[in-house]
Amino acid sequence: MRSVLYVLTTLAVIGLAFWAYRENYATQASLSQTDKLHRDIRNAHARLAVLRAEWAYLNRPDRLLDLADINFNRLGLLPFRSEQFGQVGEIGLPVPKPLDISNGVDVSGSLDNQEQQP
């Protein structure tokens, strides 16, 4: 009886060691994948910062003015004037339609009135 117990205990220890070995490698794989994702996120943030800086550089007002002057014959772009802007009162707002309540439904009655009707 003791030998069976020893064999079962040995098999249990071997099984648990095998399970721990597999879990260790699975954990290491997950950690390396997490590190790779963090690296990718840092690279994406760095690239985004560069793109924002390039966007700010390309949208400088003096540069855009020079481009508008260079391409005036092709584009016909003119500077804004105050007369080009409208007033708030010039905006046509939709007129609300009046509600038609001529065919109303009487909801003042309670369930007691409905139960009394045959």
C-alpha positions as CSV (number, residue, x, y, z in Angstrom):
1,M,0.0,0.0,0.0
2,R,2.9,2.4,0.8
3,S,4.5,1.7,-2.6
4,V,1.3,2.7,-4.4
5,L,1.2,5.9,-2.3
6,Y,4.8,6.6,-3.2
7,V,4.2,6.1,-6.9
8,L,1.1,8.3,-6.9
9,T,3.0,11.0,-5.0
10,T,5.9,10.8,-7.4
11,L,3.6,11.0,-10.4
12,A,1.8,14.0,-8.8
13,V,5.1,15.8,-8.2
14,I,6.2,15.1,-11.8
15,G,2.9,16.3,-13.2
16,L,3.0,19.5,-11.1
17,A,6.6,20.1,-12.2
18,F,5.6,19.7,-15.8
19,W,2.7,22.1,-15.3
20,A,4.9,24.7,-13.6
21,Y,7.5,24.4,-16.4
22,R,4.8,25.1,-19.0
23,E,3.3,27.9,-17.1
24,N,6.7,29.5,-16.6
25,Y,7.3,29.5,-20.4
26,A,3.8,30.8,-21.1
27,T,4.3,33.6,-18.6
28,Q,7.7,34.5,-20.2
29,A,6.0,34.5,-23.7
30,S,3.3,36.8,-22.4
31,L,5.8,39.2,-20.8
32,S,7.9,39.4,-23.9
33,Q,4.7,40.1,-26.0
34,T,3.7,42.8,-23.5
35,D,7.2,44.4,-23.7
36,K,6.9,44.3,-27.6
37,L,3.5,46.0,-27.4
38,H,4.9,48.7,-25.0
39,R,7.8,49.3,-27.4
40,D,5.4,49.6,-30.3
41,I,3.2,52.1,-28.4
42,R,6.3,54.2,-27.5
43,N,7.4,54.1,-31.2
44,A,3.9,55.2,-32.3
45,H,3.9,58.0,-29.8
46,A,7.3,59.2,-31.0
47,R,6.1,59.0,-34.6
48,L,2.9,60.9,-33.7
49,A,5.0,63.7,-32.1
50,V,7.1,63.9,-35.3
51,L,4.0,64.1,-37.5
52,R,2.5,66.8,-35.3
53,A,5.7,68.8,-35.5
54,E,5.8,68.4,-39.3
55,W,2.1,69.5,-39.5
56,A,2.8,72.6,-37.5
57,Y,5.9,73.3,-39.7
58,L,4.0,72.9,-42.9
59,N,1.0,75.0,-41.7
60,R,3.0,78.1,-40.8
61,P,1.1,81.2,-41.9
62,D,4.1,82.8,-43.6
63,R,4.7,79.6,-45.6
64,L,1.0,79.3,-46.6
65,L,1.0,83.0,-47.7
66,D,4.1,82.4,-49.9
67,L,2.5,79.3,-51.4
68,A,-0.7,81.3,-52.1
69,D,1.3,84.0,-53.8
70,I,3.3,81.5,-55.9
71,N,0.2,79.6,-57.0
72,F,-2.1,82.7,-57.4
73,N,-2.6,82.2,-61.2
74,R,-3.6,78.6,-60.8
75,L,-5.6,78.8,-57.6
76,G,-6.8,82.4,-57.4
77,L,-6.7,82.5,-53.6
78,L,-7.2,85.9,-52.1
79,P,-6.8,87.0,-48.4
80,F,-9.9,87.1,-46.3
81,R,-11.7,90.4,-45.9
82,S,-14.2,91.4,-43.2
83,E,-17.0,91.8,-45.8
84,Q,-16.8,88.1,-46.6
85,F,-18.1,87.1,-43.2
86,G,-21.8,87.1,-42.5
87,Q,-23.8,88.2,-39.5
88,V,-25.7,85.9,-37.2
89,G,-29.0,87.5,-38.2
90,E,-28.4,86.5,-41.8
91,I,-28.6,82.8,-41.0
92,G,-31.9,81.3,-42.1
93,L,-33.2,79.2,-39.2
94,P,-36.0,76.7,-39.7
95,V,-39.5,77.8,-38.6
96,P,-41.0,75.4,-36.1
97,K,-44.2,73.8,-37.2
98,P,-47.2,74.1,-34.8
99,L,-48.3,70.9,-33.2
100,D,-51.7,69.5,-34.4
101,I,-53.6,68.3,-31.4
102,S,-57.1,68.3,-32.9
103,N,-57.3,64.5,-32.7
104,G,-56.2,64.1,-29.1
105,V,-56.6,61.0,-27.0
106,D,-58.2,61.2,-23.6
107,V,-55.7,59.7,-21.1
108,S,-57.2,61.2,-18.0
109,G,-59.4,58.1,-17.4
110,S,-58.0,55.4,-15.2
111,L,-58.1,51.6,-15.6
112,D,-61.3,51.6,-13.4
113,N,-63.2,53.4,-16.2
114,Q,-62.1,50.7,-18.7
115,E,-63.1,47.8,-16.4
116,Q,-66.6,49.2,-15.8
117,Q,-67.4,49.3,-19.6
118,P,-69.1,46.1,-20.8
